[in-house]
Amino acid sequence: MNTILWILQAVAAATFIYSGINKSIFSIRKLVYEKGQTGVENLSITQVRFIGLSEILGAIGLILPWWLNILPGLTPVSAILLSFIMIPASFIHHKRKEPKNVVTNVILFGICIFIAYGRIYLT
């Protein structure tokens, strides 16, 4: 089970790091039209940067605390908080009639919840 959790943590962390870096450095126009991150279209650049920073910090929190055994309780907390980001994201994509993005958000939500559950109760 530990191996499965590590794989899921790596996949989720890579996904959120990629998304967070994009949101931290690119314009909204580039995010929407070139990167496919359409959910940020009606947000301010400040909101997009905040979400990006949150995703980067959350991704770090998925890996480092558990790996270094320094405050390992932060790993399930990070997973739960990242899952919270997926809730409004899925509603935004649903409203924009983007079912593929909604499915991605739901999958990421499930992965994050499973990581939190697994790190709290299974290891």
TATA-V92552 format. One record per residue. N is the residue number from 0. PHI is phi in degrees with one decimal (* if undefined). PSI is psi in whole degrees, 0 to 359 (none if undefined). Layout:
n = (N;N)
phi = (PHI;PHI)
psi = (PSI;PSI)
This chain:
n = (0;1;2;3;4;5;6;7;8;9;10;11;12;13;14;15;16;17;18;19;20;21;22;23;24;25;26;27;28;29;30;31;32;33;34;35;36;37;38;39;40;41;42;43;44;45;46;47;48;49;50;51;52;53;54;55;56;57;58;59;60;61;62;63;64;65;66;67;68;69;70;71;72;73;74;75;76;77;78;79;80;81;82;83;84;85;86;87;88;89;90;91;92;93;94;95;96;97;98;99;100;101;102;103;104;105;106;107;108;109;110;111;112;113;114;115;116;117;118;119;120;121;122)
phi = (*;-60.4;-64.8;-60.9;-62.2;-63.3;-62.9;-64.5;-62.0;-65.4;-63.8;-63.6;-61.3;-62.3;-62.9;-72.0;-63.0;-59.2;-63.5;-65.4;-64.5;-56.9;-68.6;-85.7;-120.1;-100.5;-72.1;-61.1;-58.0;-66.3;-59.7;-74.7;-91.7;-111.6;-98.8;77.0;-91.4;-71.2;-65.7;-94.2;-55.3;-101.1;-102.0;-77.1;-62.2;-64.1;-64.1;-64.4;-63.6;-62.5;-62.1;-60.3;-63.8;-62.1;-66.3;-63.4;-64.0;-63.5;-64.2;-62.4;-65.9;-69.9;-106.5;-61.0;-58.2;-72.5;-64.8;-86.5;55.3;-116.2;50.3;-61.1;-63.7;-71.5;-65.1;-66.1;-63.4;-60.1;-61.7;-64.7;-65.4;-66.1;-64.1;-62.1;-63.9;-71.2;-66.8;-65.9;-60.2;-66.8;-65.9;-61.4;-68.9;-63.8;-62.7;-85.4;58.2;-122.2;-61.0;-62.4;-69.5;-62.7;-61.2;-59.1;-62.8;-66.5;-63.9;-62.4;-58.3;-62.8;-61.3;-64.1;-64.6;-64.1;-60.4;-60.9;-60.5;-62.6;-75.2;-85.4;-109.7;-104.7;-124.6)
psi = (324;320;317;316;318;320;314;321;318;317;312;316;315;319;312;326;313;310;317;319;315;314;338;339;339;157;162;318;313;320;316;311;337;327;349;13;72;341;346;359;320;17;159;160;328;317;319;316;320;315;317;314;320;319;319;311;321;320;319;319;336;331;300;312;317;318;316;353;39;112;56;342;344;338;308;328;315;317;317;315;322;325;326;325;328;339;302;329;316;323;320;313;326;316;327;3;53;76;327;318;325;316;316;315;319;319;314;321;311;318;314;318;319;319;312;312;313;319;336;315;339;350;none)
